[in-house]
Amino acid sequence: MNEKTMVADTLAGINGELVRYGEMISQSENPQLKQTLKQMRNQCEMSQEEIYKIARERSYYVPAAQATREEVDHVRSVLTQG
């Protein structure tokens, strides 16, 4: 397995963890557990950012082009109608 594959797999795993933390936080009634989960999610987000930076630096990941102002405005209008 090469480094690019390992970085991609790591990012995919972390992204899955972030989704699960969000689900657990929203379903928890215990304030202490909720706070602990938020802290764990924040640590996970920091790890994701570090791996993402590595992927960008080594050209393992090339992000999509930035959205235009018109595209952003369109999405905003679609999401706020209703």
N, C-alpha and C positions, 0 to 999 in steps of 0.2 A: 504494500500500500504506500502510495507516495504522499508527500507532505500536503499537497493541494487537496487531496481526497480527505485526509485527516482533518484539515482545517474546515472543510465544508461539512463533514460529519459532525464536528464539534459544534459549529454554528447551528446546524439543524437540531441537534440535541438540546442546546441551550434555549433555542427558540421554543421548542416543545415544553421545556420546563417553565418558561415564562408564561405560556398559555395555562399550564396547570396551576401555577401559583395564582394567577388571576381568578381562575375558577374556585380554588379553595378559599381565597380571601373573600370573595363575594358570597360564599355559602356558609362561612363561619359566623357563629353567634357569639363566640367567646372573644371579648376585646383583647385579651392578652395573646391568645393564639393568632388573632388577626394581625396584631402588631408584629409578632414574631415572623409570620409569613411575609408581611410587607418588607421587613428587614432582609429576609432571605431572598425575596424577589429583587430588591435593590442590589444586593451583592451579585446576584445572577446577571442583572442588567450590566453591571460594571464589567463582569467577565465577558459578556457578549460584546461590549464595546471594544475591549482589548483585542479579542479574537478578530473582530471586524476590521480593526486598524491593521492588524497583521495581514489579513486577506487583501485589503486595499493596497498596502505597501508592496506586496509581492505580486500584485495583479492577478490574484486568484479570484477576486470579485470585482466586477466593474458595474457600478450602479447605473440604473436607467437615467436617461437625461432628465434634468430638472423640469418640472411642470412650468408652463407659461402662466402668466397672471390670469389670462382668459380661462385656462383650464382649472385653475384654483377657484376662480370666481364661479365657474359653472358648477363644480362639485359642491361648493359652499351653498349655492342657491338650491341645488337639488336636495341637499341634506337638511336645509332649514325650511323647506316647504312642507307643511304637514302638521 
